[in-house]
Amino acid sequence: MRYAILLTCLAITGCQGDFLGYGDDVSTTTPTKEQITYCRSVMYINPGLEIDPLGYCLQPGMDDVIRFKFTAKTDDPSLLFDESQVDASRFSSDFRVSALEPKAAESWWDVSAKTLTGGNFTVPPPDSTGTRGLNVGYVKNGDGTLTVYVLWHET
C-alpha cells in the first residue's frame, strides 16, 4: 500500500524536483566562483584557460543537467578541454549541442540560431564512478576568442 501511495504521488507530481527534494533550477548570467570551479572540474575545462562566463544553468534532479556558456580567450579549440577527456579532433561542423531547450528566460543560451562546431563525449565524473554526457559546441568570434556552449548531464 505504501508503494502504491508513493507511485501515485510521483505520477501526480511528474517526479518534479521540489517534491523529491532536488531544489529549484538555478539560472544566471553571473555565475559564482563556486559554480565556475564546479563546471571547470566536471566538464574538464582546461584549468589554464582564461574564460569569461556568460551563463550558467543547473537543473537539479535525479540526473542533473548543467548548461554553461563562456568566452574562451583562445581561438584554438584544442586548448579548451583536458585532451585526455575531450578529443578536439572529433569536433565537426553543423553541430547541435542538444535537443534540451532552456526556459524562455535563458536568452543567453542562444544555440538554436547558431551554426556550431563541436561534438558529444562521454566522460567520467572526477570524483566517483560512472559516466556523464558532455556536449560541446563553439563559435569562432573572429577576434582570437571562442564562444563555447557546454551541456553536461548525468546519465
N, C-alpha and C positions, 0 to 999 in steps of 0.2 A: 504494500500500500504506500509506503514512504517513497519508493521508487516511482510509482505512478504519479504521485503528487509532484515530485521533483521534475519528472519529464514533462508534466503538464505546465508547470511554471516556466521551464525552459522554452517550451513551444510557444507559450503566450508572449514571453518577453523577446523571443527571437534570439536567445543567447546573447543579449546585449551586455556590454562590459560593466555597466553600473550594477546590474543585478548580480553578476558574478564577481564583482569587486575589482575589476580591471582598471577602473578610473576613466576619466574623460579624455577625449582626444586633446592633444596639445599642438597648436599650430602658431608659428611666429616667424617674422622676418628678422628678428634679432635673437637668435639662439644664445643660450647661456654658454659660458665656458665649459661647464659640465656636459651639456648636450653636444657641443662640438667635439670635446675629448672622447665622448662615448662613440660618436659617429666615426671619428678617425680610427678608433680601435676596432669596432665590429665590421666596418666597411673596408678596412685595410688601406686607408688613405695614407700615402707616404708621409711619415712624420716630419720630414724636412721640407715638405711642400708648403709654400706660403699661400693661404687661401683667404678669401673674403666671403663669409657666409651670406647667403641671400634668402634662405628659407629653411625651416625645419618643421616637420610634422610627424608626430608619434600617434599612431592608432593602436592603443594597447588592447590586448585581448589574449585569447588562448595562444594565438600566433601573432606576435607584434609585427607591425609594419611601420617603417620609418622612411620618409621622403626627405632628402637633404639636397639642397641646391647651393652651389658656391661658384665663385670665380677663382680659378687657379692661375697663379702668376707664372705660367709657362705656356708655350704653345706646343709642347711635346707630350702627347698623351701617354707615352711610355713612362713618364715621371709621376703620373697621378697616384698609382697604387703600388703596394708591395707586389713586385713582379712574381713572387712565388705563389701568389693567390689569384692575381688578375693578369692574364697574358694579353697585353695590348695588341699583339699581332692578330688576335682573334676579333678585334673590333671590325665592324662592317658598316657601310653607309646605309642610308634609309632604315635606320634602326628605330624601333618603338620601345620606349622604356617599359611600359606596362599598360595593360587594359584598366588597371585600377585608377579611376579618376578621382581627383580631390574634390572637396567641397567647393562651392562657388566662391567662398571667402578666401580661398587659397589661390588668388590670381597669380602669385609668384611661381606656382608650379605650372608653367605655360608650355608643356611639352607637346600638346596636341597640334599646335600650329608650327612646330619646328621640324626640320629635317635634321636628324641627329646621326652621329656616328657612334657606335657602341656595341655592347654585347651582354649576354646573360652568363652568369657564373654561379657556381655552387662553391661556397666557402665554409670552412669550419668556424664555429664560434671561438674566439680567442681563449676563453676560459672554461670550456666544457666540451661535451661530445655532441655529435650530430652534425647537421649541415644547415646552412642558411642560404637563401637566394640573394643574389646581388645583381641588379640590373643597372647598367651604367650607360649613360649617353652623354655626349658633349657636342658643343658647337664651337668652332674657332671664331674668335671675335675680331681678328684682323689687327689686333694691337699687341700681340705677344701673349695673350691670355686665352683661356678656355672657360666657357660656362659649362659646368658639369652638373648633371642630374643623376642622383643615385637613389634607387629604390631598393631597400633592404627588407627582407622579410624572413620570419622564422618559418620553418617547414614542419 
